[in-house]
Amino acid sequence: MTAKTLSSHSGPAPAPPPWHALPTGEVLAQLACDPDLGLSATEVDTRRAREGANALPEPPRRSMLAVFARQFKSPLIYILFAAAVLAIAMAHYGDAVVILAVVLVNAVVGTFQEGRAERSMASLRRLAALRVRVLRDGQEAMIEARELVPGDLLLLAAGDAIGADARLIEEAQLQVAEAALTGESVPVSKAVAPLAESTGLADRRNMLFSGTYATAGRARAVVVAIGSQTEVGRIAGLTEAAADPQTPLEQRIAQFGRALVVAALVLFVAVVALGMFRDLPLADVLMVAISQMVSMVPEGLPVAMTIALAVGMQRMAGRGAIIRRLSAVETLGSTTVICTDKTGTLTRNEMTVSALWLPGGLEVSVSGTGYAPEGQLSSGDAALLPLLQAAALCNDAQLLPPEEARTQWSVLGDPTEGALKVLAAKAGMDLEQLAREAPREAELAFDADTRMMATRHRFAGAPRRVFIKGAPEVLLHLCAADGTAVIHAARAAADAMAARALRVLAFAVVEDDVLDPEAGFDALAGRAHLLGLAGQIDPPREEVKAAVAECRAAGIRPVMVTGDHKLTGLAIARELGIARDGDRAVDGTELERMNEADLRDGLAHISVFARVHPAQKLRIVEALQAQGEVVAMTGDGVNDAPALARADVGVAMGITGTEVAKSAAKIIITDDNFATIVGAVEQGRVVYGNLKKVILYLFATSIDEVVVLLLALLAGYPLPLAAVQILWINIVTEGTLTVNLVMDPPDGDEMKRTPVPRNDSLVDRTMLGRVLLMSATAVLVTFGWFVWRLGQGLPIDLVRTETFTVLAMCQWFNVLNCQSATRSAFRLGLLKNPWLLGGLALSVALQLLVLYAPFMNTLFYTVPLAPASLLPLLLLASSVLWAEELRKLIARLGQRRTAQA
């Protein structure tokens, strides 16, 4: 609702005032907002209770009944209904009851699993919620955008998403991308001045709109509308949630399923033809043919895939990786290159200024670590004062002391700028007093292309000064007035600091009262005077070196893409194992001079890309992809969005990342840690591996049923299984195990395997060989037992019951076979996956029920077996386990010989 409704009223809400036409003072007055303090916590609670959450109306959630009804919209279910009708027509009411019960159980399980998946996705969406920066009670705070209320003061910087409609009250070179709302393809420059009331939406330069984002500059704005009363909220089409397209894996599984449906139809025709050729009762043949057709359709596969993805996403979220696109889960397993930022991802992002250099050659060391202003400078030379003033004033960070909610000193804002505030505090400066004595009057906001920032300050009794900070190689070009000797000495000092793995910033001053945003830094060229250099240390994360080694073992190549000096990046890369002997670093200038052929030829030996701008990140991604690599790229800035979107897996930083970067990425890393990315890759391989296990299991267990039936028909034997028994094995025995198989935890060797090929076949040669071995063994023992027992002249009901039980037991052992392609089932242990253990226990209990419960005997044409006979049947069925164990042993021996060679 709009802020105009802040006072209580009855009747329809009045139209909102023309906020764009009002002066900022009147806007603030109408919204009862203090421009220096923002709203109080009490006032926020009052307004939220009255206005509601800042959220668009969500589409109504499907009821449990609707989800249940949706389970019946499946060709498989239609086939089963046809079988039930056929059973009733033949007066086989027991068969009809069984079939309908199977349909009901399938629907209940599907409803439960779909509900579980939806809840998982909802919880993940909450983790990835948009966050905004506000001023409340005089303190900056990060909150979820849905918590905004009319009158809140938004604090915006480049890359921030705008979470509500707001009126500008202060801005510095603010530009906003409004294509999502107005269709304007280029960012729009904003201004504070009021406009005519008739000004159209696209021309309201003093307004900010929900769903857009800042691309440059900074601003303060007061929220005027939230939720459905925003301009986006008024557009009904934007409130409808679009369904995610199918991922490539989902498409391949759907194609695989369709192929099996065709095979099932062919099987149906073949069974009916053979039955008629043998003059078997047509009704019985039709029932068995339908049951076999059902057994060939992998109805458990879509549910298993949904659960596998949901479980994988939950596991990743638990380890700090929030998946925003389903396709990322499968692509992670195929990743061959990870292009990662350095600061905060490979390092701790706990910047500490440890060295200073002044023109004239004075070097100063700084003690202390972290953000606590505890430490000393090795020199108190008066020449340090201008450098320290520049470090403290040309700075947007805040140094926050410990309090109840914080147990230690911390920084609000960029850690690099926070370290500069700590430096000034260590030198004895009162930061608040300095800000009062030298207020900021104008600024050139930091820009990724210029890699510099400038601010103009008024000093009492002295000329205004413009302080500049930025990368040495660009800032030194502004300092030509200092002479070549100073410039060369500064470059040598910067290189020496960078070689010690320090992040280097240069500072300069212009004694002038002009800072022209239109002319930018060009107007300062030749008039700036170098103040000095500051070297910051950012130690590598302890866990990253092991994660890099894990990447190497997994066939994944890590590449550093950093905005730092190339010597700094190369020193860190060598320490972590990213750069090897013969590898080199390339900076943005060198990259600009390389043509595409040179870049692709050199990629194999370039481990560090330094001082690259966002457009070059995109070029690096495309060059790697052109060589067939599957690329994961990290990013945090607004201009990183194109590279994140182009990468196979875009990874945004959850702590330092802008909202724009997060929206372009497929994954958000909540702790900005490289090791978390590697963990997500491992989990992506686990998900894909578990899906392959399910495909193997369903494929193997479908084939053995089909072959046993066809052999009996071809050899002139009675039908070995009743139709309802086939359905039992297909729906109940397999159904209790399939979904639980995808819950398998990591095998432990996922990161010792090569990446999954992007076009990996769902049924490759290795899997096909395993299917044939397991199916052939199951057919041999099941059909062999059936023929042998018939030859002893035993009643057909007893023989069918035993055959039915042997086949069910084979599925129990097959699921153990499917847990690993090479590791013995005895080494894995059932306790590895308690879900599977529970599924096996349930399957065994249900099989005993169908054998010994009188009403189940009637429904499923079984007879109770002597308990002593179960052990021989179990031992016979275990043959499928021993056959696969022998194959695994041979495979392991082959791997060892290969490793030794």
Secondary structure as the mmCIF struct_conf table of DSSP 4:
data_model
#
loop_
_struct_conf.conf_type_id
_struct_conf.id
_struct_conf.beg_label_comp_id
_struct_conf.beg_label_asym_id
_struct_conf.beg_label_seq_id
_struct_conf.end_label_comp_id
_struct_conf.end_label_asym_id
_struct_conf.end_label_seq_id
STRN STRN1 THR A 2 THR A 2
HELX_RH_3T_P HELX_RH_3T_P1 ALA A 3 LEU A 6
BEND BEND1 SER A 7 SER A 7
BEND BEND2 GLY A 11 PRO A 12
HELX_LH_PP_P HELX_LH_PP_P1 ALA A 13 PRO A 17
HELX_RH_3T_P HELX_RH_3T_P2 TRP A 19 ALA A 21
BEND BEND3 LEU A 22 LEU A 22
HELX_RH_AL_P HELX_RH_AL_P1 THR A 24 GLN A 30
TURN_TY1_P TURN_TY1_P1 LEU A 31 ALA A 32
STRN STRN2 ASP A 34 ASP A 34
TURN_TY1_P TURN_TY1_P2 PRO A 35 LEU A 37
STRN STRN3 GLY A 38 LEU A 39
HELX_RH_AL_P HELX_RH_AL_P2 ALA A 41 GLU A 51
BEND BEND4 ASN A 54 ASN A 54
HELX_LH_PP_P HELX_LH_PP_P2 LEU A 56 SER A 63
HELX_RH_AL_P HELX_RH_AL_P3 MET A 64 ARG A 70
TURN_TY1_P TURN_TY1_P3 GLN A 71 PHE A 72
BEND BEND5 SER A 74 SER A 74
HELX_RH_AL_P HELX_RH_AL_P4 PRO A 75 ALA A 89
TURN_TY1_P TURN_TY1_P4 MET A 90 ALA A 91
HELX_RH_AL_P HELX_RH_AL_P5 TYR A 93 LEU A 127
TURN_TY1_P TURN_TY1_P5 ALA A 128 ALA A 128
STRN STRN4 ARG A 131 ARG A 136
TURN_TY1_P TURN_TY1_P6 ASP A 137 GLY A 138
STRN STRN5 GLN A 139 GLU A 144
HELX_RH_3T_P HELX_RH_3T_P3 ALA A 145 GLU A 147
TURN_TY1_P TURN_TY1_P7 PRO A 150 GLY A 151
STRN STRN6 LEU A 153 ALA A 157
TURN_TY1_P TURN_TY1_P8 ALA A 158 GLY A 159
HELX_LH_PP_P HELX_LH_PP_P3 ASP A 160 ASP A 160
STRN STRN7 ALA A 161 ALA A 161
HELX_LH_PP_P HELX_LH_PP_P4 ILE A 162 ILE A 162
BEND BEND6 ALA A 164 ALA A 164
STRN STRN8 ASP A 165 ALA A 177
HELX_RH_AL_P HELX_RH_AL_P6 ALA A 179 THR A 182
BEND BEND7 SER A 185 VAL A 186
HELX_LH_PP_P HELX_LH_PP_P5 PRO A 187 PRO A 187
STRN STRN9 VAL A 188 SER A 189
BEND BEND8 ALA A 193 ALA A 193
TURN_TY1_P TURN_TY1_P9 GLU A 197 SER A 198
HELX_RH_3T_P HELX_RH_3T_P4 LEU A 201 ASP A 203
TURN_TY1_P TURN_TY1_P10 ARG A 205 ASN A 206
STRN STRN10 MET A 207 LEU A 208
TURN_TY1_P TURN_TY1_P11 SER A 210 GLY A 211
STRN STRN11 TYR A 213 ALA A 225
HELX_RH_3T_P HELX_RH_3T_P5 GLY A 227 GLN A 229
BEND BEND9 THR A 230 THR A 230
HELX_RH_AL_P HELX_RH_AL_P7 GLU A 231 ARG A 234
HELX_RH_3T_P HELX_RH_3T_P6 ALA A 236 THR A 239
BEND BEND10 GLU A 240 GLU A 240
HELX_LH_PP_P HELX_LH_PP_P6 ALA A 241 THR A 247
HELX_RH_AL_P HELX_RH_AL_P8 PRO A 248 PHE A 277
TURN_TY1_P TURN_TY1_P12 ARG A 278 ASP A 279
HELX_RH_AL_P HELX_RH_AL_P9 LEU A 282 MET A 296
BEND BEND11 VAL A 297 VAL A 297
TURN_TY1_P TURN_TY1_P13 GLU A 299 GLU A 299
HELX_RH_AL_P HELX_RH_AL_P10 GLY A 300 GLY A 318
TURN_TY1_P TURN_TY1_P14 ARG A 319 GLY A 320
STRN STRN12 ALA A 321 ILE A 323
BEND BEND12 ARG A 324 ARG A 325
HELX_RH_AL_P HELX_RH_AL_P11 LEU A 326 LEU A 332
TURN_TY1_P TURN_TY1_P15 GLY A 333 SER A 334
STRN STRN13 VAL A 337 THR A 340
BEND BEND13 LYS A 342 LYS A 342
TURN_TY1_P TURN_TY1_P16 THR A 343 LEU A 346
STRN STRN14 THR A 347 THR A 347
STRN STRN15 THR A 352 TRP A 357
TURN_TY1_P TURN_TY1_P17 PRO A 359 GLY A 360
BEND BEND14 GLY A 361 GLY A 361
STRN STRN16 GLU A 363 SER A 365
STRN STRN17 VAL A 366 VAL A 366
BEND BEND15 GLY A 370 ALA A 372
STRN STRN18 LEU A 377 LEU A 377
BEND BEND16 SER A 378 SER A 378
TURN_TY1_P TURN_TY1_P18 ALA A 382 ALA A 383
HELX_RH_AL_P HELX_RH_AL_P12 LEU A 384 LEU A 393
BEND BEND17 CYS A 394 CYS A 394
STRN STRN19 GLN A 398 LEU A 400
BEND BEND18 GLU A 404 ALA A 405
BEND BEND19 THR A 407 GLN A 408
STRN STRN20 SER A 410 LEU A 412
BEND BEND20 GLY A 413 GLY A 413
HELX_RH_AL_P HELX_RH_AL_P13 PRO A 415 LYS A 426
TURN_TY1_P TURN_TY1_P19 ALA A 427 GLY A 428
HELX_RH_AL_P HELX_RH_AL_P14 LEU A 431 GLU A 437
BEND BEND21 ALA A 438 ALA A 438
STRN STRN21 ARG A 440 LEU A 444
TURN_TY1_P TURN_TY1_P20 ALA A 448 THR A 450
STRN STRN22 MET A 452 HIS A 457
TURN_TY1_P TURN_TY1_P21 ALA A 460 GLY A 461
BEND BEND22 ALA A 462 ALA A 462
STRN STRN23 ARG A 465 GLY A 470
HELX_RH_AL_P HELX_RH_AL_P15 PRO A 472 LEU A 475
HELX_RH_3T_P HELX_RH_3T_P7 LEU A 476 ASP A 482
HELX_RH_AL_P HELX_RH_AL_P16 THR A 484 ALA A 499
TURN_TY1_P TURN_TY1_P22 ARG A 500 ALA A 501
STRN STRN24 LEU A 502 GLU A 511
BEND BEND23 ASP A 512 ASP A 513
TURN_TY1_P TURN_TY1_P23 PRO A 517 ALA A 519
HELX_RH_3T_P HELX_RH_3T_P8 GLY A 520 LEU A 524
TURN_TY1_P TURN_TY1_P24 ALA A 525 ARG A 527
STRN STRN25 HIS A 529 ILE A 537
HELX_LH_PP_P HELX_LH_PP_P7 PRO A 539 PRO A 539
STRN STRN26 PRO A 540 PRO A 540
HELX_LH_PP_P HELX_LH_PP_P8 ARG A 541 ARG A 541
TURN_TY1_P TURN_TY1_P25 GLU A 542 GLU A 543
HELX_RH_AL_P HELX_RH_AL_P17 VAL A 544 ALA A 553
TURN_TY1_P TURN_TY1_P26 ALA A 554 GLY A 555
STRN STRN27 ARG A 557 THR A 562
BEND BEND24 GLY A 563 ASP A 564
HELX_RH_AL_P HELX_RH_AL_P18 LYS A 566 LEU A 576
TURN_TY1_P TURN_TY1_P27 GLY A 577 GLY A 577
BEND BEND25 ILE A 578 ALA A 579
TURN_TY1_P TURN_TY1_P28 ASP A 581 GLY A 582
STRN STRN28 ARG A 584 ASP A 587
HELX_RH_AL_P HELX_RH_AL_P19 GLY A 588 ARG A 593
HELX_RH_AL_P HELX_RH_AL_P20 GLU A 596 GLY A 602
HELX_RH_3T_P HELX_RH_3T_P9 LEU A 603 HIS A 605
STRN STRN29 ILE A 606 ALA A 610
BEND BEND26 ARG A 611 ARG A 611
HELX_RH_AL_P HELX_RH_AL_P21 PRO A 614 ALA A 626
TURN_TY1_P TURN_TY1_P29 GLN A 627 GLY A 628
STRN STRN30 VAL A 631 GLY A 635
BEND BEND27 GLY A 637 GLY A 637
HELX_RH_3T_P HELX_RH_3T_P10 VAL A 638 ASP A 640
HELX_RH_AL_P HELX_RH_AL_P22 ALA A 641 ARG A 646
BEND BEND28 ALA A 647 ASP A 648
STRN STRN31 VAL A 649 MET A 653
TURN_TY1_P TURN_TY1_P30 GLY A 654 THR A 656
HELX_RH_AL_P HELX_RH_AL_P23 GLU A 659 ALA A 664
BEND BEND29 LYS A 666 LYS A 666
STRN STRN32 ILE A 667 ILE A 669
TURN_TY1_P TURN_TY1_P31 THR A 670 ASP A 671
HELX_RH_AL_P HELX_RH_AL_P24 PHE A 674 ALA A 715
TURN_TY1_P TURN_TY1_P32 GLY A 716 GLY A 716
HELX_LH_PP_P HELX_LH_PP_P9 TYR A 717 LEU A 719
BEND BEND30 PRO A 720 LEU A 721
HELX_RH_AL_P HELX_RH_AL_P25 ALA A 723 LEU A 727
HELX_RH_PI_P HELX_RH_PI_P1 TRP A 728 THR A 733
TURN_TY1_P TURN_TY1_P33 GLU A 734 GLU A 734
HELX_RH_AL_P HELX_RH_AL_P26 GLY A 735 LEU A 741
TURN_TY1_P TURN_TY1_P34 VAL A 742 MET A 743
BEND BEND31 GLY A 748 GLY A 748
HELX_RH_3T_P HELX_RH_3T_P11 GLU A 750 LYS A 752
BEND BEND32 ARG A 753 ARG A 753
HELX_LH_PP_P HELX_LH_PP_P10 THR A 754 PRO A 757
TURN_TY1_P TURN_TY1_P35 ARG A 758 ASN A 759
BEND BEND33 LEU A 762 VAL A 763
HELX_RH_AL_P HELX_RH_AL_P27 ARG A 765 GLY A 791
TURN_TY1_P TURN_TY1_P36 GLN A 792 GLY A 793
HELX_RH_AL_P HELX_RH_AL_P28 ILE A 796 ASN A 817
TURN_TY1_P TURN_TY1_P37 CYS A 818 GLN A 819
BEND BEND34 ALA A 821 ARG A 823
HELX_RH_AL_P HELX_RH_AL_P29 ALA A 825 LEU A 828
HELX_RH_3T_P HELX_RH_3T_P12 LEU A 830 LYS A 832
HELX_RH_AL_P HELX_RH_AL_P30 PRO A 834 TYR A 852
HELX_RH_AL_P HELX_RH_AL_P31 PRO A 854 PHE A 860
TURN_TY1_P TURN_TY1_P38 TYR A 861 TYR A 861
HELX_LH_PP_P HELX_LH_PP_P11 PRO A 864 ALA A 866
HELX_RH_AL_P HELX_RH_AL_P32 PRO A 867 ALA A 877
TURN_TY1_P TURN_TY1_P39 SER A 878 SER A 878
HELX_RH_AL_P HELX_RH_AL_P33 SER A 879 GLN A 900
#
